[in-house]
Amino acid sequence: MTFGVSKCLFGLAIAAFLFAPTPGSRAIAADATARDIAKLLFNAAPGTHPTLRGQNLSRLDLANLDFKGADLRSANFFGADLSGANLSGTNLEGTNLDRVTLIGTRLDGARLDNASLMRPSTSQGLVMLASEAPSLKGSSLRSVKFFGTFTGADFTGADLTDSVCAPTSKTGFIEHIWRTDFTSANLAGATLTRADMTRANLSFTNLKGAVLRDVILVDADLSGADLTGADLSGANLSGADLTNANVTDANLEGAKLHNVTGFDSLKGAAFARNATKAVR
């Protein structure tokens, strides 16, 4: 019995040594609890950036936490609840944010380059409320792979260069969601150069002054969208629905408008720039 107890204690001591944090390290172990995360963030000194880089935070309840500009690169947040959390100014490059809950979440100025944001929950019910939409103002979403519902979300001034939100299966269906939904979202001044937004729903979206150079909007729904002053040069809008969209002062040079719907109902078409250089 004594030998067994001693062996057990020796094993625990070895485990404690192997998994102890290195001097000066503030990283939490991969099996950290939500309480551990909250304590780390609460104790972070003003002006510092707590680190959770590469940590497994999947399925944790992290609602309403202030991440204080934390370094979250390559962390795994799969299925985590980030409702009401403040992730503004955080570094989320290469992070897994699939299936997270983003109700009322703030990600303003965050870096999400090369992150994965597939099928997040952005509302508590079937009716989307403006107060529940996440905010990503001025965030960097370059080469992000995302898919789901972002109705009413605020992407003002965000950089979505080379991002992909096109359907990932041959039929375009993933469960009950078959395209990324940006209905009534705010993308004013956003950059979407070369973004693949095939079949995306951008109806009634604010795209004033947005940079949409070489963007792929094949079969996308842009009905009622405000494209005032947007740069659509080289954009591929083949098969898109432009019913009642506003293109006043928009740059249409080289834009591909094959088989678009609602072209005759475009608002401000007479005031669009380089309309004669569009490809129909």
WOJO-V131555 format. One record per pair of residues at least 24 apart in sequence whose C-alpha atoms are under 10 Angstrom apart, sorted by the first residue. I is the first residue (numbers start at 0). GAP is how many residues later the second one is. Records with the same first field share a line. If there is no record, write none. Layout:
I = GAP + GAP
//
This chain:
24 = 25 + 26
25 = 24 + 25 + 26 + 27
26 = 24 + 25 + 26 + 27 + 28 + 44
27 = 24 + 25 + 26 + 27 + 28 + 29
28 = 25 + 26 + 27 + 28
29 = 24 + 25 + 26 + 27 + 28 + 45 + 46
30 = 24 + 25 + 26 + 27
31 = 24 + 25 + 26 + 28
32 = 24 + 27 + 28 + 29
33 = 25 + 26 + 27 + 28 + 29 + 31
34 = 25 + 26 + 27
36 = 24 + 25 + 28 + 30
37 = 24 + 26 + 27 + 28 + 29
39 = 27
40 = 24 + 25 + 26 + 27 + 28 + 29
41 = 24 + 25 + 26
43 = 24 + 26
48 = 40 + 41 + 42
49 = 40
50 = 39 + 40
51 = 24
52 = 38 + 39 + 40 + 42
53 = 40 + 41 + 42
54 = 40
55 = 40
56 = 39
57 = 38 + 39 + 40 + 41 + 42
58 = 40 + 41 + 42
59 = 40
60 = 40
61 = 39
62 = 38 + 39 + 40 + 41 + 42
63 = 40 + 41 + 42
64 = 40
65 = 40
68 = 40 + 41
69 = 40
70 = 40
71 = 39 + 40
72 = 38 + 39 + 40 + 42
73 = 38 + 40 + 41
74 = 40
75 = 40
76 = 24 + 40
77 = 38 + 39 + 40 + 42
78 = 40 + 41 + 42
79 = 40
80 = 24 + 39 + 40
81 = 24 + 39
82 = 38 + 39 + 40 + 49 + 51
83 = 48 + 50
84 = 49
85 = 49
86 = 24 + 48 + 49
87 = 47 + 48 + 49 + 50 + 51
88 = 49 + 50
89 = 49
90 = 49
91 = 24 + 48 + 49
92 = 47 + 48 + 49 + 51
93 = 49 + 50
94 = 49
96 = 49
97 = 47 + 48 + 49 + 50
98 = 49
100 = 33
101 = 30 + 31 + 32 + 33 + 48
102 = 26 + 28 + 29 + 30 + 31 + 32
103 = 25 + 26 + 27 + 28 + 29 + 30 + 31 + 49
104 = 27 + 28 + 29 + 30 + 31
105 = 27 + 28 + 29 + 30 + 31 + 48
106 = 27 + 28 + 29 + 30 + 31 + 32 + 33 + 47 + 48
107 = 26 + 27 + 28 + 29 + 30 + 31 + 32 + 46 + 47 + 48 + 49 + 50
108 = 26 + 27 + 28 + 29 + 30 + 31 + 48 + 49
109 = 26 + 27 + 28 + 29 + 30 + 31 + 48
110 = 25 + 27 + 28 + 29 + 30 + 31 + 48
111 = 24 + 27 + 28 + 29 + 30 + 31 + 32 + 47 + 48
112 = 26 + 27 + 28 + 29 + 30 + 31 + 32 + 46 + 47 + 48 + 49 + 50
113 = 26 + 27 + 28 + 29 + 30 + 31 + 32 + 48 + 49
114 = 26 + 27 + 28 + 29 + 30 + 31 + 48
115 = 25 + 27 + 28 + 29 + 30 + 31 + 48
116 = 27 + 28 + 29 + 30 + 31 + 48
117 = 26 + 27 + 28 + 29 + 30 + 31 + 47 + 62
118 = 27 + 28 + 29 + 30 + 31 + 55 + 58 + 61
119 = 26 + 27 + 28 + 29 + 30
120 = 27 + 28 + 29
121 = 26 + 27 + 28 + 29 + 30 + 31
122 = 26 + 27 + 28
127 = 24
129 = 24 + 54 + 55
132 = 52
134 = 51
135 = 50 + 51
136 = 49 + 50 + 51 + 53
137 = 51 + 52
138 = 51
139 = 51
140 = 50 + 51
141 = 49 + 50 + 51 + 53
142 = 51 + 52 + 53
143 = 51
144 = 51
145 = 34
146 = 27 + 30 + 31 + 32 + 33 + 34 + 50 + 53
147 = 26 + 29 + 30 + 31 + 32 + 33 + 34 + 52
148 = 28 + 30 + 31 + 32 + 33 + 34 + 52
149 = 30 + 31 + 32 + 33 + 34 + 35 + 51
150 = 29 + 30 + 31 + 32 + 33 + 34 + 35 + 50 + 51 + 52 + 54
151 = 29 + 30 + 31 + 32 + 33 + 34 + 35 + 52 + 53 + 54
152 = 29 + 30 + 31 + 32 + 33 + 34 + 52
153 = 28 + 30 + 31 + 32 + 33 + 34 + 52
154 = 30 + 31 + 32 + 33 + 34 + 35 + 36 + 51 + 52
155 = 29 + 30 + 31 + 32 + 33 + 34 + 35 + 50 + 51 + 52 + 54
156 = 29 + 30 + 31 + 32 + 33 + 34 + 52 + 53 + 54
157 = 28 + 29 + 30 + 31 + 32 + 33 + 34 + 52
158 = 28 + 30 + 31 + 32 + 33 + 34 + 51 + 52
159 = 27 + 30 + 31 + 32 + 33 + 34 + 35 + 36 + 51 + 52
160 = 29 + 30 + 31 + 32 + 33 + 34 + 35 + 50 + 51 + 52 + 54
161 = 29 + 30 + 31 + 32 + 33 + 34 + 35 + 52 + 53
162 = 29 + 30 + 31 + 32 + 33 + 34 + 52
163 = 30 + 31 + 32 + 33 + 34 + 52
164 = 30 + 31 + 32 + 33 + 34 + 35
165 = 29 + 30 + 31 + 32 + 33 + 34 + 50 + 51 + 52 + 54
166 = 29 + 30 + 31 + 32 + 33
171 = 26 + 27
178 = 41
179 = 40
180 = 40
181 = 24 + 39 + 40
182 = 38 + 39 + 40 + 41 + 42
183 = 40 + 41 + 42
184 = 40
185 = 40
186 = 24 + 39 + 40
187 = 38 + 39 + 40 + 41 + 42
188 = 40 + 41
189 = 40
190 = 24 + 39 + 40
191 = 24 + 39 + 40
192 = 38 + 39 + 40 + 41 + 42
193 = 40 + 41 + 42
194 = 40
195 = 40
196 = 39 + 40
197 = 38 + 39 + 40 + 42
198 = 40 + 41 + 42
199 = 40
200 = 39 + 40
201 = 24 + 39
202 = 38 + 39 + 40 + 41 + 42
203 = 40 + 41 + 42
204 = 40
206 = 24 + 39 + 40
207 = 38 + 39 + 40 + 41 + 42
208 = 40 + 41
209 = 40
210 = 40
211 = 24 + 39
212 = 38 + 39 + 40 + 41 + 42
213 = 40 + 41 + 42
214 = 40
215 = 40
216 = 24 + 39
217 = 38 + 39 + 40 + 42
218 = 40 + 41 + 42
219 = 40
220 = 24 + 40
221 = 24 + 39 + 40
222 = 38 + 39 + 42 + 43
223 = 42 + 43
225 = 24 + 41
226 = 24 + 40 + 41 + 45
227 = 39 + 40 + 43 + 44
228 = 43 + 44
229 = 42 + 43
230 = 24 + 42
231 = 24 + 41 + 46
232 = 40 + 41 + 44 + 45
233 = 44 + 45
234 = 43
235 = 43
236 = 42
237 = 41 + 42
241 = 24 + 25
242 = 24
243 = 24
244 = 24
245 = 26
246 = 24 + 25 + 26 + 28
247 = 24 + 25
248 = 24 + 25 + 26
249 = 24 + 25
250 = 24 + 26 + 27
251 = 24 + 25 + 26 + 27
252 = 24 + 25 + 26
253 = 24 + 25 + 26
254 = 24 + 25
255 = 24
//
